[in-house]
Amino acid sequence: MASKSQSKEPVNEQVVANMYGAMRSELNQIYSKITELEMEVSEHSLVINAIQPLDPSRRCYRMIGGVLVERTIKEVIPAVQRNREGLEEVIARLNEALEKKKKEIADFEAKYKIRIKKSDSDVKDESSKKEGSAQGVLVGPASSSG
C-alpha cells in the first residue's frame, strides 16, 4: 500500500525540490523555444518585406532542407508567408502550454508552500540596479590621426 501513495505524492523535501526544479526547467525551455520561433517569424517578415516590391518574375534563391534552390519571387512569397503563419500558430500553442505550465507551477508552489529565497548576490544586484539605473556606455573620442 505504501508504494501506491509514493508513486503520486513526493516522499520528502528533496523529491519536491527536484520536481519543482524540473518544472521550472520545462518552463524555461518553453520560454526559449518561443523566443527562438519569434526570431524566425521576424526573419520571415524581413524577407517578405524585402522581396515583395520586386518584380515577381525575378530570380531568387531559397534554402530548402539545406539545399539552395532557384525560384521566382512569385513562387517564394506564398511559401514564406505559409511558413510564417505556421510558426505563428506554433507560437500560439506554445504560449498556451506556457500558461498551463505557469498555473501548474503556481499550484505546486501553493500545495507545498514553496517560496523562492533570493541569494545575497541577487539582493545586492537588485539594489545596485536601482542606484545605477541611468548608467550607460562611455565612449571615448574618435581616434585622431593628427
N, C-alpha and C positions, 0 to 999 in steps of 0.2 A: 504493500500500500504506500509505503514511503516513496517508492520510485515514481509513482503516478504524480504525486504532488511536486516532486523535484523537477519533472520534465517541463512543467509550465511556469512554476514560480522559482525565482532565483534563490539559491541556498544562503548566500552570505553577501556581505558588502562588496567583496571583490568581484563576485559574479555580476552584481548590479552595476558596478563601476565599468566592468568590461562591456556589458550590454549597452550601457549609456554611451561609452566611447565609440562602439561600433555604430550606433545610431547617429551620433554626431559626424562620424566619418562618412556615412552614407549621405547625410545632408550636405556635407562639403563637396562630395563627388557630384551631386546633382547641381549644386551652385556652379561648379567649374564647367560642367558639361553645358549648362545654359549659357554661360559666358562664351564658351568656345563656339557654340552654334550661333549666338548673336553676332559674333565677329564674322562668321561665314555669311550670314544674311547681309551684313553691311558690305562685304566684299561683292556679293552678288548684285546688290543695289548699285554699287560704284560701276561695275561692269555694264549693267543695263543702261545707266545714265550716260556712260561714255560712248556706247555704240549705237544708242537709239537715234541720235540725229544724223548718223552717217547713211550713206547710200545702201539700201537693202541688198543690192547685188554685189556689194564689196566683199572681198575675201576676208575671212578672219579665221583664227585658229583656236581650237578648244581642246582642253585636256580631258580625255575620256578614259578612265581606268589606267592612267599612266601613259597613254598614247596620245600624241599630239595629232589632231585631226583637222583637216582643212574643210571649212564650211562657208556658207554665205551668212551675212548678218541676219537675213530674214529667217534662216533656219535655226540660228543660235539663240536669238532673243526669246522665242517661246520656251525653249528648253531651259534657259537660265531662269526665266520667270517661274516655270513649274518647280524647278529645284528650290528657288527662294521660298515659294509658297509651301512646299513640303517641309522645309526647315522651320518655317514659322509655325506649322502645325505641330511639329515635334517639340518646339519650344513651349507651346501652349500646354501640351501633355506633360512635359517636364515640370512646368510651373504648378500644374495640378498635383503632381506627385510630390513636389516640394512642400506645398501647403499641407498635404496629408502627413508627410514626414514631420513637419513642424508641430502639427497637432499631436502626433504620436509621441514625440519627444516631450511636449508640454504635459501630456497625460502621464508619461513615465516619470517626469520630474515631480509632478504633484503626488503620484502614488507612492513614490519612495522618498519624498521630501528632499529632493536634490537641489542644492544651491551651489552655484559656481563661486569658488573663492578666487579672488584676484591675488596674484602673487605680488610681492613687494615691487618688483620691477615694473609690472603693469601699472600699479598705482603711481609710481614715480613718473612713468611715461605720460600718463594722463595729466598729471599736474604740470609737467614741463610743456605739454602741448597747449595748455591753457595760457601759460605765461608767454610762450613764444609763437603764438598762432599767426603773427604777422611776419614771421621770418621768411626770407626769400633767398635767392641765389645772388651772390655778389659777383659781378663780372668786372674784371679789370679793363682798363682802356685798351683799345685795339693796338696791336704792336705797330710801333712807328719805325720806319726804316731811315730815320734821319737823325 
